[in-house]
Amino acid sequence: MFLHGGWDHILGNMLFLAIFGKNVEDAFGPLLYLGFYFAAMMLQTAMTLLFGTAAEARVPELDGDAYRPRIG
């Protein structure tokens, strides 16, 4: 679950959580925040099962086609 996007993805998530997590917990309260956190994990797991991982996705803009000169 936590490595759905690779190591750089989890490190970015941890950084985001370290910066903003305490503020969100203060606004929600500890129990609601915990529920929100687990609900987000469940939603992410469901989306990964339905649509696959980011590594399986083909992004045409990042393929070589986008940087080839168009002639004609």
C-alpha positions in Angstrom: 0.0 0.0 0.0 2.6 2.5 0.9 4.9 1.9 -2.1 2.2 2.3 -4.7 4.3 4.9 -6.5 7.9 3.9 -5.6 10.4 5.3 -3.1 10.3 8.8 -4.3 6.6 8.9 -4.0 6.5 7.6 -0.4 9.3 10.1 0.5 7.3 12.9 -1.0 4.2 11.7 0.9 6.1 11.6 4.2 7.5 15.1 3.6 4.0 16.4 2.9 2.6 14.7 6.0 5.4 16.0 8.1 4.7 19.6 6.9 0.9 19.6 6.9 -0.2 16.6 9.0 -0.1 18.3 12.4 -2.2 21.2 11.1 -4.8 18.9 9.7 -4.9 16.8 12.9 -5.4 20.0 14.9 -8.3 21.0 12.7 -9.9 17.5 12.6 -9.1 16.2 16.0 -7.1 13.0 16.5 -9.9 10.5 16.0 -11.4 12.1 12.9 -7.9 12.5 11.5 -7.1 8.9 12.0 -10.3 7.9 10.3 -9.5 10.3 7.4 -6.0 8.8 7.1 -7.3 5.2 7.0 -10.2 6.2 4.6 -7.5 7.7 2.3 -5.5 4.5 2.5 -8.6 2.4 1.6 -9.5 4.7 -1.3 -5.9 4.5 -2.6 -5.9 0.7 -2.4 -9.2 0.5 -4.2 -8.0 2.8 -7.0 -4.8 0.8 -7.4 -6.8 -2.4 -7.6 -9.2 -0.9 -10.2 -6.8 1.0 -12.4 -3.3 -0.4 -11.7 -0.2 1.3 -10.5 1.3 4.5 -11.9 4.2 2.4 -13.2 1.8 0.6 -15.5 0.3 3.7 -16.9 1.5 5.0 -20.3 1.8 8.8 -20.4 2.1 9.9 -24.0 3.5 13.3 -23.1 6.5 11.6 -21.5 7.2 9.2 -24.3 9.7 10.1 -27.0 6.8 11.1 -29.4 6.2 14.4 -27.7 9.8 15.6 -28.3 10.1 14.5 -31.9 9.8 17.3 -34.5 6.6 17.2 -36.5 7.1 17.5 -40.2 4.3 18.1 -42.6 
